[in-house]
Amino acid sequence: MVRAALPDLDALDPEALKALVLAQHEERARHLEALAEQREEHQAERLSYTQQIERLKLVVEKLRRMLFGRKSEKLSLQLDQLELQLEEMEANDAARASVPARDTERDDAGAAKPARKPLPDHLARETVTHNPEHSCCPECGGGLRHFGEDVSEQLEYVPDSFRVIRHVRPKFACGKCETVVEAPAPSRPIARGLAGPGLLAHVLVSKYADHCPLYRQSEIYARQGVELDRSTLAGWVGATSELLAPLVDAVRRHVLGATKIHADDTPVPVLAPGNGKTKTGRLWTYVRDDRPASESAAPAVWFAYSPNRKGEHPREHLKDFAGTLQADAYSGFHHLYDTGRIREAACWAHARRKFHDIHAAHPSPNTTGALERIGRLYRIEDEVRGKPADERRAIRQARAAPLLEELRAWMEKMLRSLSPKSETAEAIRYALSRWRALTRFIDDGHIEIDNSAAERALRAVALGRNYVQFPIMHSAQMRRPVAALRVGVCEISHCA
């Protein structure tokens, strides 16, 4: 907007000046009146938009209820639970039957099994020929002539595609004594099974690492023209669980053979047999990871399942372990430290979290001071991560130990000035009551400042908690809990 030039005010008489001021006042009044009208129009327009938004929200919510009503949600959930229960029951049955099947190479005539369908012709075929070890008759040394072959097919899986591997074993007959010479049949992961090792690994990883139930996998494979019933997949899962049991035991021995491990647990929904309902079980994780201390031992995770959270379970899991256990303040771990065979190392992340939760809701100088002091400890840990244990210990004693002494004195001072019932006082008491365990990392370069390694191991479980339910098994049915075994298999496949 171009502003008009002001007249020479010195040349104007009083009357002209009054007229000029009145004209400017009237112009300003008209401008303010126009702004007020525009404001009213904007407010009315905004109110109209708000009413339209609210109306559209109501329409969307109404349509959502019509499309995904309570009844539909309930039926869908019940169907999912029944599908999961059925596949777990079939997997458990296959796991129990797989041991004698592998040993005897015989089928159970009384077991009802789905009819095996021929493999689709459109799948690519890869032929592997197994020739005999001998080029002449092993009985008399005579020459061999080719007169036929035995052909068997095995379904294998390559990422994003299926293929059929044709195992061809040419038959040769001795020209003198008619002795038949043929290479032995190659071994299979599941005796007389159709699936190759790659396909079995894919099914297990999809179920336990990617949280895709078997009935959904069956639908995915059907889109590629391969019909694999859920019951067939469940049988593979059960048999492979038993097949990998020695590997899971090896992981357990490797983890518990360390001098320091991390431990934690998380709830998991467990299918109760017979009624399709779920109960809450516990999944325990034990982690060996010494990479932050520049150790070369392979990191590994071992999971164990229990139907409840009683302290007897970690006592049984760790009955042969001797060393440092880094865990939270769960009371079920406390009895492990009585004999001195296991030393307690607490978690600063848990201690810090209590101050952080209070600070997020009601910031105060006390919570700010606690978070800043704990943050200095973590900055030192960032510097020593990956250094040898001796070097970590020296740096911690030189720099972190004085900070811890200062932090303890500050906490004791704050505790005397706070109300005993305040949340900040409770957070301080939590830290001071576990001070020896919280500061043990200062004197041992192998120990971490917190238990984050165990919490990271449980993230995969938490991701699929709504999709994967574990069956309740008893010792009379199997020599180990199926849930513990299968999750161990899942973790191995995922890490590999």
C-alpha positions in Angstrom: 0.0 0.0 0.0 1.4 3.4 -1.0 1.1 6.0 1.7 0.1 9.6 0.8 2.7 12.3 1.5 1.9 14.5 4.5 1.3 18.2 3.8 3.7 20.9 5.3 2.4 21.0 8.8 4.2 24.3 9.5 2.2 26.0 6.7 -1.2 24.9 8.0 -3.3 27.0 10.3 -5.1 25.5 13.4 -8.3 24.8 11.5 -6.5 23.0 8.8 -4.6 20.9 11.4 -7.9 20.0 13.1 -9.4 19.0 9.8 -6.4 16.8 9.1 -6.5 15.1 12.5 -10.2 14.4 12.1 -9.8 12.9 8.7 -7.1 10.6 9.9 -9.2 9.6 12.9 -12.2 8.8 10.7 -9.9 6.8 8.3 -8.5 4.8 11.3 -12.0 4.2 12.6 -13.1 2.9 9.2 -10.0 0.6 9.1 -10.7 -0.8 12.5 -14.4 -1.4 11.6 -13.3 -3.3 8.5 -10.9 -5.4 10.6 -13.6 -6.2 13.0 -15.9 -7.4 10.2 -13.1 -9.5 8.8 -12.5 -11.0 12.3 -16.1 -11.9 12.6 -16.1 -13.5 9.2 -13.0 -15.5 10.1 -14.5 -16.6 13.3 -17.7 -17.7 11.7 -15.7 -19.5 9.0 -13.6 -21.2 11.6 -16.7 -22.3 13.6 -18.1 -23.7 10.4 -14.9 -25.7 9.8 -14.9 -27.0 13.4 -18.5 -28.1 13.1 -17.8 -29.9 9.8 -14.8 -31.6 11.3 -16.8 -32.8 14.3 -19.6 -34.0 12.1 -17.1 -35.9 9.8 -15.5 -37.5 12.9 -18.9 -38.7 14.0 -19.6 -40.1 10.6 -16.3 -41.9 10.4 -16.7 -43.3 13.9 -20.2 -44.5 13.0 -19.0 -46.2 9.8 -16.1 -47.7 11.7 -18.4 -49.2 14.3 -20.6 -50.6 11.4 -17.5 -52.1 9.7 -15.6 -53.2 12.8 -18.2 -53.6 15.5 -17.7 -55.3 18.8 -19.3 -58.5 17.5 -17.0 -58.6 14.5 -13.9 -57.9 16.6 -14.9 -60.6 19.1 -15.5 -63.2 16.4 -12.2 -62.3 14.6 -10.3 -62.6 17.9 -11.9 -65.9 18.7 -11.1 -67.2 15.2 -7.4 -66.2 15.5 -7.2 -67.8 18.9 -8.7 -71.1 17.6 -6.3 -71.1 14.6 -3.3 -70.5 16.9 -4.5 -73.2 19.4 -5.0 -75.7 16.6 -1.6 -75.2 15.0 0.2 -75.3 18.4 -1.6 -78.6 19.3 -0.6 -80.1 16.0 3.0 -78.9 16.4 3.2 -80.3 19.9 1.9 -83.6 18.7 4.5 -83.7 15.9 7.2 -82.8 18.4 6.3 -85.8 20.6 6.1 -88.1 17.7 9.3 -86.9 15.9 11.8 -88.7 18.1 10.7 -92.3 17.3 9.9 -91.3 13.7 13.5 -90.3 13.2 14.9 -93.3 14.9 12.8 -96.0 13.2 12.1 -94.3 9.8 8.5 -95.6 10.2 5.2 -93.8 10.1 2.6 -94.2 12.8 -0.2 -96.1 11.1 -2.7 -94.9 13.6 -2.0 -91.2 13.2 -4.3 -89.2 10.9 -2.1 -87.3 8.4 -3.2 -85.0 5.6 -2.8 -86.5 2.1 0.4 -85.4 0.4 -0.3 -83.6 -2.8 2.1 -83.7 -5.7 4.4 -80.7 -6.0 3.2 -78.2 -8.6 4.6 -78.6 -12.1 5.2 -74.8 -12.6 7.9 -74.8 -9.9 11.5 -74.7 -11.1 13.3 -78.0 -10.8 17.0 -78.4 -9.8 18.4 -81.8 -10.3 21.1 -83.2 -8.0 22.6 -86.5 -9.1 24.1 -88.8 -6.5 26.5 -91.3 -8.2 27.8 -94.3 -6.3 31.1 -94.1 -4.7 32.5 -97.0 -6.8 32.9 -97.0 -10.5 32.9 -100.8 -10.5 30.9 -103.5 -8.7 31.9 -103.5 -5.0 31.2 -107.2 -4.8 33.3 -108.6 -7.7 34.9 -105.6 -9.4 32.9 -106.0 -12.7 31.9 -103.1 -14.9 28.6 -101.3 -14.3 25.8 -100.6 -16.7 23.1 -98.0 -16.1 19.6 -99.5 -16.1 17.4 -97.0 -14.2 17.2 -94.5 -11.3 15.3 -93.7 -8.2 13.9 -90.1 -8.1 12.5 -88.3 -5.1 11.5 -84.7 -4.8 12.1 -82.3 -1.9 10.4 -78.9 -1.6 12.9 -76.2 -0.8 12.5 -72.4 -0.3 14.8 -69.7 -1.6 13.8 -66.1 -0.4 10.8 -64.9 -2.5 10.5 -68.2 -4.5 9.9 -71.9 -4.1 11.9 -74.5 -6.0 11.9 -78.3 -6.1 15.2 -80.1 -5.8 15.1 -83.4 -7.6 17.5 -85.9 -5.9 18.4 -88.4 -8.7 20.3 -91.6 -7.8 21.3 -93.5 -10.9 21.2 -97.3 -10.6 23.9 -99.4 -11.9 24.0 -103.2 -12.3 27.1 -105.4 -12.4 27.6 -107.0 -15.8 28.9 -110.2 -14.2 26.8 -110.8 -11.0 23.9 -108.4 -11.6 24.6 -106.7 -8.2 22.7 -103.3 -8.1 24.9 -100.3 -7.1 23.3 -97.0 -6.1 24.3 -94.0 -4.0 22.6 -93.8 -0.6 19.7 -91.4 -0.3 20.7 -88.0 1.1 19.6 -87.3 4.7 16.6 -85.0 5.3 16.0 -82.7 8.3 12.7 -84.5 8.9 12.7 -88.2 8.1 10.8 -88.8 4.9 9.7 -85.2 5.1 9.0 -83.0 2.1 10.6 -79.7 3.3 14.2 -78.8 2.9 16.3 -77.1 5.6 15.9 -73.6 4.0 12.1 -73.9 3.9 12.0 -75.1 7.5 14.2 -72.2 8.7 11.9 -69.8 6.8 8.7 -71.2 8.5 10.3 -70.9 11.9 11.7 -67.4 11.5 8.4 -66.3 10.0 6.4 -67.7 13.0 8.7 -66.7 15.9 10.8 -63.8 14.6 8.4 -62.2 12.2 5.3 -63.2 14.3 3.4 -64.6 11.3 1.1 -67.5 12.4 1.1 -70.7 10.4 -2.4 -70.3 9.1 -1.3 -66.9 7.6 1.8 -68.5 6.1 -0.4 -71.1 4.5 -2.4 -68.4 2.8 0.8 -66.6 1.7 2.2 -69.8 0.1 -1.1 -70.5 -1.6 -0.8 -67.2 -3.4 2.3 -68.6 -5.0 0.5 -71.8 -6.1 1.9 -74.0 -3.3 -0.7 -75.6 -1.1 0.7 -76.3 2.4 -1.9 -77.0 5.0 -1.5 -75.5 8.4 -1.4 -78.9 10.0 1.5 -79.8 7.7 3.4 -76.6 8.7 2.6 -77.4 12.4 4.1 -80.8 12.0 7.3 -79.3 10.6 7.5 -76.9 13.5 7.2 -79.6 16.1 9.6 -81.9 14.4 12.2 -79.2 13.8 11.9 -78.1 17.5 13.1 -81.5 18.6 15.7 -81.5 15.8 17.2 -78.3 17.1 17.1 -79.2 20.7 20.8 -80.0 20.9 21.6 -76.6 19.4 19.4 -74.8 22.0 21.2 -76.8 24.8 24.5 -75.7 23.3 23.4 -72.0 23.4 22.3 -72.5 27.0 25.7 -73.9 28.0 27.5 -71.1 26.2 25.5 -68.4 27.8 25.7 -69.8 31.3 29.4 -70.5 30.9 30.2 -66.7 31.0 31.4 -65.0 34.1 28.8 -62.2 33.7 25.3 -62.5 32.3 22.2 -60.2 32.0 18.7 -61.5 33.0 15.2 -60.2 32.7 11.7 -61.5 32.1 8.5 -60.5 30.4 4.8 -61.8 30.5 3.6 -63.8 27.5 0.0 -65.0 26.8 -0.2 -68.8 27.0 -2.9 -70.9 25.5 -4.6 -73.1 28.0 -5.5 -76.6 26.6 -9.1 -77.4 26.1 -10.9 -74.0 26.5 -9.0 -71.8 24.0 -8.4 -69.1 26.7 -5.1 -67.6 27.6 -3.1 -67.4 30.8 -0.1 -65.3 31.6 3.2 -67.1 31.6 6.7 -65.7 31.9 9.6 -65.7 29.4 13.0 -65.4 31.0 16.0 -64.2 29.0 19.6 -64.7 29.8 22.2 -62.7 27.7 25.9 -63.2 27.2 27.4 -60.1 25.6 31.0 -59.0 26.5 31.6 -57.0 23.3 31.5 -53.7 25.2 34.5 -55.0 27.2 36.4 -55.9 24.0 35.9 -59.6 24.5 35.8 -62.0 21.5 33.3 -64.5 22.8 30.2 -64.7 20.7 27.2 -62.9 22.1 24.1 -65.2 22.6 20.7 -65.2 24.2 18.9 -68.1 25.9 15.2 -68.0 26.7 13.4 -70.1 29.2 9.6 -70.4 29.8 7.8 -70.8 33.1 4.0 -70.8 33.8 4.5 -68.1 36.6 7.0 -65.7 38.0 8.0 -67.6 41.1 11.7 -67.3 42.2 12.2 -71.0 41.9 12.4 -70.7 38.1 15.5 -68.5 37.9 17.0 -70.6 40.8 16.6 -73.7 38.6 17.8 -71.9 35.4 21.0 -70.6 37.2 21.8 -73.6 39.4 25.1 -74.2 37.5 26.0 -70.6 37.0 28.8 -68.8 38.9 29.6 -65.2 38.3 27.9 -61.8 38.1 24.2 -61.5 37.4 23.1 -58.1 36.1 19.3 -57.7 36.6 16.6 -55.5 38.0 15.4 -55.5 41.6 13.0 -58.4 41.2 12.8 -60.1 44.5 12.9 -63.6 42.9 16.6 -63.0 42.1 17.6 -62.0 45.7 17.9 -65.6 47.0 20.5 -66.2 44.3 23.0 -63.9 46.0 22.9 -65.6 49.5 25.7 -68.1 49.0 28.1 -65.7 47.2 28.3 -68.0 44.2 26.4 -65.3 42.2 27.2 -61.6 42.7 24.5 -58.9 42.1 25.0 -56.1 39.7 22.1 -53.6 39.6 20.8 -51.5 36.7 21.3 -47.7 36.7 18.7 -47.5 33.9 16.0 -48.6 36.3 17.2 -46.1 39.0 17.3 -43.3 36.4 13.8 -44.2 35.1 12.2 -43.5 38.4 13.5 -40.0 38.4 12.7 -39.5 34.7 9.0 -40.6 35.2 8.6 -38.1 38.0 10.4 -35.4 36.0 8.2 -35.9 33.0 5.1 -35.4 35.1 6.3 -32.8 37.6 9.8 -31.3 36.8 11.7 -30.0 39.8 15.2 -29.0 40.7 15.6 -32.3 42.6 14.7 -34.5 39.6 16.8 -32.3 37.3 19.8 -32.7 39.6 19.4 -36.4 39.7 19.1 -36.8 36.0 22.1 -34.5 35.3 24.4 -36.4 37.8 23.4 -39.8 36.4 23.9 -38.5 32.9 27.5 -37.8 33.7 28.1 -41.4 34.5 26.6 -42.5 31.1 28.8 -40.0 29.2 31.8 -41.8 30.7 30.4 -45.2 29.7 30.0 -43.9 26.1 33.8 -43.2 26.1 34.9 -46.6 27.6 32.5 -48.8 25.5 34.6 -51.2 23.5 37.8 -50.8 25.5 39.5 -53.7 27.4 38.1 -54.5 30.8 41.3 -53.3 32.7 41.2 -49.9 30.9 37.5 -49.5 31.6 38.0 -50.3 35.3 40.9 -47.7 35.5 38.9 -44.9 33.8 35.8 -45.6 35.9 37.7 -45.6 39.2 39.4 -42.3 38.2 36.4 -40.4 36.9 33.1 -42.2 37.8 33.9 -43.2 41.4 34.2 -39.5 42.6 30.9 -38.7 40.7 29.2 -41.6 42.5 30.4 -40.4 45.9 29.1 -37.0 45.1 25.8 -38.4 43.9 25.3 -40.5 47.1 26.0 -37.5 49.4 23.6 -35.4 47.4 20.9 -38.1 47.6 21.3 -38.5 51.4 21.1 -34.7 51.8 17.9 -34.5 49.6 16.3 -37.4 51.5 16.6 -35.5 54.8 14.8 -32.5 53.3 12.0 -34.3 51.4 8.8 -35.7 52.7 9.2 -39.5 53.3 6.0 -40.1 51.3 7.1 -38.1 48.2 7.8 -39.8 44.9 11.3 -38.3 44.7 12.1 -39.7 48.2 11.0 -43.1 47.1 13.2 -43.0 44.0 16.2 -41.9 46.2 15.6 -44.8 48.6 15.4 -47.2 45.7 18.9 -46.2 44.6 20.5 -46.0 48.1 19.1 -49.4 49.1 20.9 -51.0 46.2 24.0 -48.8 46.2 26.5 -51.7 46.5 25.0 -53.5 43.5 24.7 -50.2 41.5 28.3 -49.4 42.0 29.8 -52.8 41.4 30.6 -51.9 37.8 33.3 -49.5 39.1 35.5 -52.4 40.3 34.9 -54.8 37.4 35.5 -53.7 33.8 33.4 -56.6 32.5 30.2 -55.3 34.2 27.9 -52.8 32.4 26.3 -49.8 34.0 22.8 -51.1 33.2 20.8 -54.1 32.1 20.0 -52.8 28.6 21.3 -56.0 26.9 18.5 -58.1 28.5 15.9 -55.5 27.7 17.0 -55.4 24.0 16.7 -59.2 23.8 13.0 -59.0 24.9 12.0 -56.4 22.3 11.3 -59.1 19.7 9.1 -60.9 22.2 7.1 -57.8 23.0 6.6 -57.0 19.3 4.8 -60.3 18.7 3.1 -60.7 22.1 -0.3 -60.1 20.6 0.2 -62.6 17.8 2.2 -65.5 19.3 0.7 -67.6 22.1 2.6 -70.5 23.6 1.0 -73.8 24.6 1.0 -75.0 28.2 3.1 -78.2 28.4 3.9 -80.5 31.2 7.1 -82.4 32.0 5.3 -85.7 31.4 4.6 -84.7 27.8 8.1 -83.5 26.9 11.5 -83.5 28.4 11.6 -79.6 28.1 9.0 -76.9 27.9 8.1 -76.4 24.3 7.9 -72.6 24.6 11.4 -72.3 25.9 12.7 -74.5 23.1 10.9 -72.8 20.3 11.8 -69.3 21.4 15.4 -70.4 21.6 15.1 -71.6 18.1 13.6 -68.3 17.0 16.4 -66.3 18.6 19.1 -68.5 17.0 17.5 -68.1 13.6 17.1 -64.4 14.0 20.7 -63.9 15.1 22.0 -66.1 12.3 
